[in-house]
Amino acid sequence: MTDTLTTHARLTEIVQGNDVVLFMKGTPLFPQCGFSSKAVAILERLGVEYASVDVLQDMEIRQGIKAFSDWPTIPQLYVKGEFVGGSDIMMEMYQAGELETLMHDAGVARA
């Protein structure tokens, strides 16, 4: 139970401590799956500054983020502490212009 609380506290700190954070497999420079690569590409196109967390480096974070968001897959995007979704949702929102609007409304869009 302590490990779960510790992991949850770590995730809360990461999510609340960054305006935009992407939990992904790999890094933005070297994504380790196609879905993470797609998520990075979307954020790069939007010109948004974001933090990234490589879930492959920490098994507790990798499993914990799924429970934290109640979402079974990675990558996962958070904006201003709120879970947005995975790469498919990001792509749908990007194509509809909704993701850019969300970033703008959150005050994290490019100037």
WOWOUR-V305835 format. One record per pair of residues at least 12 apart in sequence whose C-alpha atoms are under 6 Angstrom apart, sorted by the first residue. I is the first residue (numbers start at 1). GAP is how many residues later the second one is. Records with the same first field share a line. If there is no record, write none. Layout:
I = GAP  GAP
This chain:
15 = 66
16 = 65
19 = 60  61
20 = 30  58  59
21 = 29  30  31  56  57
22 = 30  54  55
23 = 29  30  52  53
24 = 12  30  31  50  51
25 = 29  30  31
26 = 28
27 = 27
35 = 52
36 = 39
39 = 48
47 = 63
48 = 61  62
